[in-house]
Amino acid sequence: MIITQTPFRISFFGGGTDYPAYFEKNGGGAVLGTAIDHSAYLSVSRFYSRLFDYSIRIAYRKVECVKSLEEIEHAPFRECLRHCGISNDVEINYTGELPSFSGLGSSSSFVVGLLNALHAFQGRARRSLELALEAIHLEQNILGEAVGCQDQVFAAVGGFKLIEFRTREDIVVHAVPLSPDRIRLIEDHLLLLHTGIKRRAADVAGNYISSLDAQRRSLERMRHMVDEGYSILTSGRDLTQFGELLDEAWQIKRSLDPSISNSEIEAIYCRGRQAGAIGAKLLGAGGGGCMLFFVPPGRRAQVRQSLPHLEEIPVHINSPGSHIIHA
């Protein structure tokens, strides 16, 4: 049995500039973010289909036992198997530590982790960035999803990274050099709350991808924030500046399309800010999922108490990328 562990991610700056529709026309994009200590787990094992009345078994929130690839309802499972040339005698199980539609890149973590497991199952190894590029191709070109390119890279490579998108095939990953003490201080400022609002990221993103040209100036500012955020973190400057920049990023992002925010999200944001958060942003494409507050440690309890109906997700950053934990 092969088991892979693949992290989810938090994106701080640059989201939107990782869409090919933007970076291929505007000289590149970039994001600043980190893999976190919550993961997707995929197990792949062999079974002898001639002893059963099916040849493929996959389990996620439901179980599918089918005789052919074409019968699989779950499109990412189906197309990843097809891509890897596996059509029978396989059982796959998926477990995610956090729910889908949380804005934490879980869909791409699933694809990256599944590809990693299927390749290992066949005795092949893939380098991290190769795995990310493969996942990007599958999600964008085969599945036709309106997704960017950052989630797959964070899932495959892991760590706290600044990622440059020059072309679809030319992606450059830079580690953010942070001391253990600096990482702990950043973590002490993060408060991740699940809004309880479910939305499919690709549906929200599809609303504004077609108008990226019209939003070019806003996206250019969001791209510059990546460099500013990197400078704040690595220069040892006061993290208050990072929180303020995060808040500016949210103000720009929410202006891109009406579907990105709503009255419930705005109420959560305002309550947290009034209670003492320096800044906040909704993670992922928008519309729901998780709200990330950047809060001085001394005000953390106050902000948390202001939103008692929301579930907190404890989080640590700088986690490793997709890797095999059992073979």
Secondary structure, 3 states (H helix, E strand, C coil): CEEEEEEEEEEEECCCCCCHHHHCCCCCEEEEEEEEEEEEEEEEEECCHHHCCCCEEEECCCEEEECCHHHCCCHHHHHHHHHCCCCCCEEEEEEECCCCCCCCCHHHHHHHHHHHHHHHHCCCCCCHHHHHHHHHHHHHHHCCCCCCCHHHHHHHHECEEEEEECCCCCEEEEECCCCHHHHHHHHHHEEEEECCCCCCHHHHHHHHHCCCCCCHHHHHHHHHHHHHHHHHHHHCCCCHHHHHHHHHHHHHHHCCCHHHCCHHHHHHHHHHHHCCCCEEEECCCCCCCEEEEECCHHHHHHHHHHCCCCEECCCCECCECCEEEEC
